[in-house]
Amino acid sequence: MAESAVPLLSSLKTIVGEANVLTEDADVAPYVTDWRNAFHGRARAVVRPGTTAEVAAVVRTCAEHRAPIVPQGGNTSLCGGATPHANGSEIVLSLARLARVRAVDAANATLTVEAGVPLARVQQAADEAGLFFPLSLAAEGSCTIGGNLSTNAGGTAVLRFGNARDLVIGLEVVLADGRVWEGLKGLRKDNTGYDLKQLFVGSEGTLGIITAAVLKLFPKPRVSATALAALADVDAAVALLSQLKQALGDRLTGFELISHHALDLTRAAFPAFADPLPGHPWYALVQADDASDGSPLAAQLEAALGAAVESGTARDATIAQSAAQAEALWSLREHIPEAQRREGHNIKHDISLAVSRIPAFLREAQVRLDAAAPGLRYMVFGHLGDGNLHYNLRPPVNVALEVFRRDTARLNRIVYDLVTEMGGSFSAEHGIGQLKREALTHYKAEVEIDLMRRIKRALDPGSLLNPGKVV
Ligand SMILES: Cc1cc2nc3c(=O)[nH]c(=O)nc-3n(C[C@H](O)[C@H](O)[C@H](O)COP(=O)(O)OP(=O)(O)OC[C@H]3O[C@@H](n4cnc5c(N)ncnc54)[C@H](O)[C@@H]3O)c2cc1C
């Protein structure tokens, strides 16, 4: 341990208790590697405060010692945002012990929770209040609401409810100097100046540390319908999306595109999954929900899909006949990232475009990539309803993973150039972290980068909060 670290660590132990300052390699290990095992860092210590006051005292103390801080929730970031750098100078500040549900206001349809509450627990607390919190993603058992807000997470219901940004109406934030901004208001209207909370949402721990949030709740779905449609191509998927929006209105909650490559890989990794509609190139997983008891939703979805099959938009469709069947369809979709992880290195892109431009993007991207790397295998799936695709590339069969890995920058450039030409985003959901900083400076307009840097300097002049991430 470096000599200068002793007083810092002693002070931190005084604030949070000795048991909550971890320094042994075995204790620290789970906090310094990311979920994909792609980023490996070192930390001076992992500190686990249990209250907002403790977070504030930890930040103040770190500021006095000029010790940089990496905030961490569930450590499920897919861009190395929560992983410290390799130089070992940083303190990982885990929010996991801030895990209380502070208040439920059913009449106001709001829930006040601390940052370390796992997303699944937030959903459960809403359910217990007779209401519904719609943010949902495959990592919901591990990720925390603080991490969801800090990354402006999307997930499977953005089509209807928006991103995490749209689901928060109040925040409590510890600033870089240790002051606490108490913005935990349950107001749906508040035009008293700049909307400060939105600065922190999606800032990946670089502007402040979220310690609690007021979340919007919604009427609980009483009737749900889940279906899988088989499609000839992605043009058909876009057409089906429009038809279902027309038929179901805002009861269409999710519309996920799945290529047969993604389905095949997942079924190979998890053979227990059935193949509901074998032999088609593309699929759409459709979710619709209605808060009215006795809603004819399933019949309406069935009629809309029947019409789509009749008109040739869809090749076939199946509607889940039970909650278990619906869960199995979603589980298949949610196991795709894990199947990819088990397979080994993929070159991943988390892109977004106007939904209408996605078919053209896929055609042109394949032309350019096939020319650059013949034999490349495509692994496309994602939230088509939001214009967001996980556009992932697998190595040609005869190319070793290690060789393929070396091609990452070149292939990224081809994909991101095209996304940019078509007015899209090179990072729709997962953020920038340490993975996409170069792309940020390359593809963002100078004026945007300048504004982002000015905001960072204004809120964190000493660059103590998650340095080397985002900007
Ligand atoms: C299997 C899997 C599926 C996923 N699916 C989706 C998906 O569908 N949609 C999507 O958007 N994302 C998805 N993700 C990535 C997603 O960003 C995270 O799962 C989640 O939002 C991060 O929460 P976390 O608590 O794990 O945050 P962490 O990974 O711990 O941190 C993420 C970032 O936020 C910062 N941070 C964390 N907590 C705080 C806080 N309290 N205050 C300030 N900064 C903080 C960290 O410094 C880091 O920069 C997925 C990840 C996995 C592993």
Ligand as a Chemical Component Dictionary entry (heavy atoms), coordinates in Angstrom:
data_LIG
# 
_chem_comp.id                   LIG 
_chem_comp.type                 NON-POLYMER 
_chem_comp.pdbx_formal_charge   0 
_chem_comp.three_letter_code    LIG 
# 
loop_
_chem_comp_atom.comp_id 
_chem_comp_atom.atom_id 
_chem_comp_atom.alt_atom_id 
_chem_comp_atom.type_symbol 
_chem_comp_atom.charge 
_chem_comp_atom.model_Cartn_x 
_chem_comp_atom.model_Cartn_y 
_chem_comp_atom.model_Cartn_z 
_chem_comp_atom.pdbx_ordinal 
LIG C1  C1  C 0 -27.006 -9.191 -19.565 1  
LIG C2  C2  C 0 -27.063 -7.694 -19.695 2  
LIG C3  C3  C 0 -28.113 -7.118 -20.375 3  
LIG C4  C4  C 0 -28.192 -5.731 -20.505 4  
LIG N1  N1  N 0 -29.245 -5.200 -21.175 5  
LIG C5  C5  C 0 -29.350 -3.866 -21.291 6  
LIG C6  C6  C 0 -30.467 -3.295 -21.962 7  
LIG O1  O1  O 0 -31.335 -3.988 -22.474 8  
LIG N2  N2  N 0 -30.529 -1.952 -22.016 9  
LIG C7  C7  C 0 -29.579 -1.142 -21.475 10 
LIG O2  O2  O 0 -29.694 0.088  -21.550 11 
LIG N3  N3  N 0 -28.505 -1.664 -20.847 12 
LIG C8  C8  C 0 -28.365 -2.990 -20.733 13 
LIG N4  N4  N 0 -27.277 -3.528 -20.096 14 
LIG C9  C9  C 0 -26.216 -2.619 -19.628 15 
LIG C10 C10 C 0 -26.731 -1.669 -18.588 16 
LIG O3  O3  O 0 -26.075 -0.437 -18.638 17 
LIG C11 C11 C 0 -26.725 -2.153 -17.184 18 
LIG O4  O4  O 0 -27.210 -3.436 -17.013 19 
LIG C12 C12 C 0 -27.318 -1.222 -16.104 20 
LIG O5  O5  O 0 -28.051 -0.105 -16.522 21 
LIG C13 C13 C 0 -26.174 -0.719 -15.286 22 
LIG O6  O6  O 0 -26.521 -0.769 -13.936 23 
LIG P1  P1  P 0 -25.449 -1.180 -12.835 24 
LIG O7  O7  O 0 -26.071 -0.932 -11.505 25 
LIG O8  O8  O 0 -24.905 -2.523 -13.061 26 
LIG O9  O9  O 0 -24.328 -0.063 -13.085 27 
LIG P2  P2  P 0 -22.745 -0.263 -13.153 28 
LIG O10 O10 O 0 -22.366 -1.201 -14.208 29 
LIG O11 O11 O 0 -22.226 -0.520 -11.788 30 
LIG O12 O12 O 0 -22.328 1.226  -13.587 31 
LIG C14 C14 C 0 -22.661 1.722  -14.845 32 
LIG C15 C15 C 0 -22.175 3.180  -14.952 33 
LIG O13 O13 O 0 -22.920 4.009  -14.070 34 
LIG C16 C16 C 0 -22.082 4.562  -13.051 35 
LIG N5  N5  N 0 -22.847 4.446  -11.815 36 
LIG C17 C17 C 0 -23.377 3.322  -11.258 37 
LIG N6  N6  N 0 -24.114 3.656  -10.186 38 
LIG C18 C18 C 0 -24.028 5.012  -10.050 39 
LIG C19 C19 C 0 -24.590 5.944  -9.142  40 
LIG N7  N7  N 0 -25.373 5.569  -8.150  41 
LIG N8  N8  N 0 -24.300 7.259  -9.311  42 
LIG C20 C20 C 0 -23.504 7.669  -10.340 43 
LIG N9  N9  N 0 -22.954 6.818  -11.223 44 
LIG C21 C21 C 0 -23.220 5.510  -11.074 45 
LIG C22 C22 C 0 -20.800 3.768  -13.098 46 
LIG O14 O14 O 0 -19.697 4.551  -12.711 47 
LIG C23 C23 C 0 -20.726 3.364  -14.561 48 
LIG O15 O15 O 0 -20.185 4.409  -15.329 49 
LIG C24 C24 C 0 -27.170 -4.906 -19.936 50 
LIG C25 C25 C 0 -26.129 -5.495 -19.232 51 
LIG C26 C26 C 0 -26.061 -6.869 -19.118 52 
LIG C27 C27 C 0 -24.917 -7.471 -18.368 53 
# 
loop_
_chem_comp_bond.comp_id 
_chem_comp_bond.atom_id_1 
_chem_comp_bond.atom_id_2 
_chem_comp_bond.value_order 
_chem_comp_bond.pdbx_ordinal 
LIG C1  C2  SING 1  
LIG C2  C3  SING 2  
LIG C2  C26 DOUB 3  
LIG C3  C4  DOUB 4  
LIG C4  N1  SING 5  
LIG C4  C24 SING 6  
LIG N1  C5  DOUB 7  
LIG C5  C6  SING 8  
LIG C5  C8  SING 9  
LIG C6  O1  DOUB 10 
LIG C6  N2  SING 11 
LIG N2  C7  SING 12 
LIG C7  O2  DOUB 13 
LIG C7  N3  SING 14 
LIG N3  C8  DOUB 15 
LIG C8  N4  SING 16 
LIG N4  C9  SING 17 
LIG N4  C24 SING 18 
LIG C9  C10 SING 19 
LIG C10 O3  SING 20 
LIG C10 C11 SING 21 
LIG C11 O4  SING 22 
LIG C11 C12 SING 23 
LIG C12 O5  SING 24 
LIG C12 C13 SING 25 
LIG C13 O6  SING 26 
LIG O6  P1  SING 27 
LIG P1  O7  DOUB 28 
LIG P1  O8  SING 29 
LIG P1  O9  SING 30 
LIG O9  P2  SING 31 
LIG P2  O10 DOUB 32 
LIG P2  O11 SING 33 
LIG P2  O12 SING 34 
LIG O12 C14 SING 35 
LIG C14 C15 SING 36 
LIG C15 O13 SING 37 
LIG C15 C23 SING 38 
LIG O13 C16 SING 39 
LIG C16 N5  SING 40 
LIG C16 C22 SING 41 
LIG N5  C17 SING 42 
LIG N5  C21 SING 43 
LIG C17 N6  DOUB 44 
LIG N6  C18 SING 45 
LIG C18 C19 SING 46 
LIG C18 C21 DOUB 47 
LIG C19 N7  SING 48 
LIG C19 N8  DOUB 49 
LIG N8  C20 SING 50 
LIG C20 N9  DOUB 51 
LIG N9  C21 SING 52 
LIG C22 O14 SING 53 
LIG C22 C23 SING 54 
LIG C23 O15 SING 55 
LIG C24 C25 DOUB 56 
LIG C25 C26 SING 57 
LIG C26 C27 SING 58 
# 
